[in-house]
Every structure is written in structure tokens, then in C-alpha cells.
């Protein structure tokens, strides 16, 4: 028998891979998202998001170029643009993860 206070608190000593349990309704949603992620419509959305990400890497939401800002102003405003970029990347990531999960499931 293993130690009572192991790193993970169990007796498998970290040799077993963690497993995720997904119910059928979640799996149906993931498969639907994966199917949509392969569609032409999603490709257009993905391209649009990439264009918007490129825009926010150079401009603030109000249209001002980042290069025109003083350092103090950039420190205040740049987090807003970064938040928008992160949201676009998050949405794209959710669909990429769905595609990956669907390909593993098959």
C-alpha cells in the first residue's frame, strides 16, 4: 500500500493517466461544434477573426494607431485591445479543441 499523503493523495503513485468523463449530451455538442468548425462558413468567420486580431494588434478599439500613443496612454488602453484579442482567440480555440476531441473520439 502506498503512502497516505502522496502528492496526489492516492495510491497510484502518479502512474495512471487522468481520464475525463463526458456525458452523451456534451459529446453531441462537441461533435456538432467539430462539424461546424470544418464548414466553409466557419472558415469565413475564422478569417474575419484573424483580420480583427491583426487590427487590434496595431490599433485601439477607437481606431487610434498604437504607434501614435504616449507610453502612459498605451499602458491604459492596450489592455483593452489585448482583452478583445484574447476573446477572439478563445472562441477559435474552443472550436479547435472540439475538432481535436472529435478526431480522438473516432
C-alpha positions in Angstrom: 0.0 0.0 0.0 1.3 3.5 -0.9 1.8 6.5 1.3 -1.3 8.1 2.7 -0.1 11.6 1.9 1.3 11.2 -1.6 1.4 14.1 -4.0 -2.0 13.3 -5.5 -3.3 11.8 -2.3 -3.9 8.3 -3.7 -2.1 5.0 -4.0 -1.4 5.0 -7.8 1.8 7.0 -7.4 1.1 9.1 -10.4 1.3 6.2 -12.9 -2.3 6.3 -14.1 -3.3 8.8 -16.7 -6.2 11.1 -15.8 -9.5 10.4 -17.5 -12.2 12.9 -18.4 -15.8 11.7 -18.3 -18.1 13.3 -20.8 -21.8 12.6 -20.9 -23.7 12.0 -24.1 -25.2 15.4 -24.4 -21.8 17.1 -24.0 -20.3 14.8 -26.6 -23.1 15.6 -29.1 -22.4 19.3 -28.6 -18.7 18.7 -29.1 -19.3 16.7 -32.3 -21.7 19.4 -33.6 -19.0 22.1 -32.9 -16.4 20.0 -34.6 -18.6 19.5 -37.7 -19.3 23.3 -37.8 -15.5 24.0 -37.4 -14.9 22.2 -40.6 -17.5 24.1 -42.6 -16.9 26.9 -45.1 -19.0 29.3 -43.0 -16.7 28.8 -40.0 -13.6 29.3 -42.2 -15.0 32.7 -43.2 -15.6 33.5 -39.5 -12.1 32.3 -38.7 -10.7 34.6 -41.4 -12.7 37.5 -40.1 -11.5 36.9 -36.5 -7.9 36.8 -37.7 -8.4 40.1 -39.5 -9.8 41.6 -36.4 -6.9 40.2 -34.3 -4.4 41.8 -36.7 -6.3 45.1 -36.5 -6.3 45.1 -32.7 -2.6 44.4 -32.7 -2.0 47.7 -34.4 -5.0 49.9 -33.4 -7.1 50.5 -30.3 -10.8 49.9 -30.4 -11.4 53.6 -31.1 -9.2 53.4 -34.2 -6.1 55.2 -33.0 -2.8 53.6 -34.0 -0.8 52.1 -31.2 2.3 53.9 -32.6 0.5 57.3 -32.0 0.1 56.8 -28.3 2.2 58.1 -25.5 3.6 55.4 -23.2 1.3 56.4 -20.4 -1.8 56.3 -22.7 -0.7 53.0 -24.2 -0.4 51.5 -20.7 -4.0 52.4 -20.0 -5.5 51.5 -23.4 -3.5 48.5 -24.6 -5.1 46.0 -22.1 -8.5 46.7 -23.8 -7.2 45.7 -27.2 -5.4 42.6 -25.7 -8.7 41.5 -24.0 -10.5 41.7 -27.3 -7.7 39.7 -29.0 -7.9 37.1 -26.2 -11.6 36.7 -26.7 -11.3 36.1 -30.4 -8.5 33.6 -29.7 -10.6 31.9 -27.0 -13.6 31.4 -29.4 -11.3 30.0 -32.1 -9.6 27.7 -29.5 -13.0 26.3 -28.4 -13.7 25.1 -31.9 -10.2 23.8 -32.5 -10.4 21.8 -29.3 -13.8 20.4 -30.4 -12.2 19.3 -33.7 -9.3 17.7 -31.8 -11.7 15.9 -29.3 -13.9 14.7 -32.2 -10.9 13.2 -34.0 -9.7 11.4 -30.9 -13.2 10.1 -30.3 -13.3 8.4 -33.7 
